[in-house]
Amino acid sequence: QVQLKESGGGSVQAGGSLRLSCAPSGYSDSDSRYCMAWFRQAPGKEREGVAGIYTRGGRTFYSDSVKGRFTISQDNAKTTLYLQMDSLKPEDTAMYFCAADDSRCGRLLSSWYTTWGQGTQVTVSS
């Protein structure tokens, strides 16, 4: 069974940093995860795409709200996905989810992604 497990969330003051991790399991090989991404959802709001990465070539894409502050990456073995979050703002407070798809990539549309983790909470205080 394919699963994604997020970790690294927590509470931080505005201007601080956090690094989220996402560990996939159950895949036959890393190349079957064509695309991986991070989404977030704040209470009362719709799920929002944050950043994505083509796992084979490493090309990345970001939402305008985090561009220049957040960095998505993967380790060389493609066993772990990361989201480095710097210069955090209170409006970044949300549950953060890792997502994957085996055929489409390039856009942060939640409907494109077929596998999801359970999420990790990020809280930024002012």
Disulfide bonds with the S-S distance in Angstrom:
Cys22-Cys98 2.05
Cys35-Cys105 2.10
